[in-house]
Amino acid sequence: MGAGAAGLMLADAIGKDSFFKNKSILLLDKDAKRTNDRTWCFWEKEQGPFESIVHKRWPAIYFGGKQFSKRFEIAPYHYKMIRGIDFYTLHMKRIENYANVDFLQREVLNVHDDGSSVTVTTSSETFSAQRCFNSIFTYQMATQQTKYPVLQQHFVGWFVKTTKEVFDVEQATYMDFSIPQKGNTRFMYVLPLSPTEALVEYTLFSKELLPLKQYETALETYLIRDLGCEDYQILEEEKGSIPMTCYDFQEHHTQNMRYIGTAGGWAKPSTGYTFMSTIKKVPKLLEYIKTGKDLRKLRFKNKFWYYDLLLLDILDDDNSKGQPIFESLFKNRSPQLIFKFLDEQTNLVGDLRFISAPPSMPFIKAMLGRLF
């Protein structure tokens, strides 16, 4: 249920796998998936599985801090953007070609697993299935506990068109912390599409959302003061909130129903990035489904979960520490190492190089807090 990144990737993977050729697959979503309601960004070496719909790529990134700022060439990586509408269109066309996969635009009201089958009640009918994969997320899933902090990566973005050329099309602004922090972790994120067009986002890692006007004022101030752009047109707007938590969503799964995507804890806790995490998890889930085992038993937790937990504990205790931590990382380590670590591909030596870059005391304090 849910035709976002996780739901569509999983439906596509099942549809093309001959193991499921005699199974009937139904994909449900209350939206028709015909609008460009989001963008996904990620870093990647060479060409990946979605190269045909990459809307824009950048060979360099910019990091802006309070005392350190630098443009980085990131080869062999590129920073890439995929538009939601292109992703939806690609997958809907694929699904149409699978004889055993159907899509219905329905709002899901209730899901019940009685131990032998799953009943899904929608706004107009009821369906029964052997297995169900649910990507419908609410913050209450995570905030009903206090063991793990729950922050949000929340943002408002404007696709703008300027009258003069102000954007460097070869460089994505990954994080610009030069803006007022106001006791939080706040930065600007800029993805140029042409010298006169870009997505400019105001992003925070914090517990609470802001009134819409505060995001809009920050974007307007940044465009005028920092980018020198007083004459611009807003072409599109987007906003969102991604959970940043190490809470284990396992307790919400049942024997025959499993949450996936953001609802399954697939968002990287320390950054909110979900797209590449989903690409990696879908094949593992697919192979597990073939075993017929209890869906609660599949685990994804690894050592990087513990690293993420320490950062979130720090930001939960003092949300202003995000800027100096990220600034020390980019000052002392290459973006290639940072990307590799965030991709969860570093060995122990790489882990130690990464975690020794920022000030150690907040992490030691967080670790002791977890141990004792």
Sequence and secondary structure as in RCSB ss.txt:
>XXXX:A:sequence
MGAGAAGLMLADAIGKDSFFKNKSILLLDKDAKRTNDRTWCFWEKEQGPFESIVHKRWPAIYFGGKQFSKRFEIA
PYHYKMIRGIDFYTLHMKRIENYANVDFLQREVLNVHDDGSSVTVTTSSETFSAQRCFNSIFTYQMATQQTKYPV
LQQHFVGWFVKTTKEVFDVEQATYMDFSIPQKGNTRFMYVLPLSPTEALVEYTLFSKELLPLKQYETALETYLIR
DLGCEDYQILEEEKGSIPMTCYDFQEHHTQNMRYIGTAGGWAKPSTGYTFMSTIKKVPKLLEYIKTGKDLRKLRF
KNKFWYYDLLLLDILDDDNSKGQPIFESLFKNRSPQLIFKFLDEQTNLVGDLRFISAPPSMPFIKAMLGRLF
>XXXX:A:secstr
   SHHHHHHHHHHHH GGGTTS EEEEESS S S   EEEEEEES  TTGGGEEEEESEEEEE SS EEEEE T
TEEEEEEEHHHHHHHHHHHHHT TTEEEEE  EEEEEE SS EEEEESS EEEES EEE    THHHHT SSS E
EEEEEEEEEEEESS    TTEEEEEETTS  TTSEEEEEEEEEETTEEEEEEEEEESS   HHHHHHHHHHIIII
IS   SEEEEEEEEEEEEEE   GGGG  SSEEE GGGGT S TTT   HHHHHHHHHHHHHHHHHT  GGG   
  HHHHHHHHHHHHHHH GGGHHHHHHHHHHHS HHHHHHHHTT   HHHHHHHHTSS SHHHHHHHHHHH 
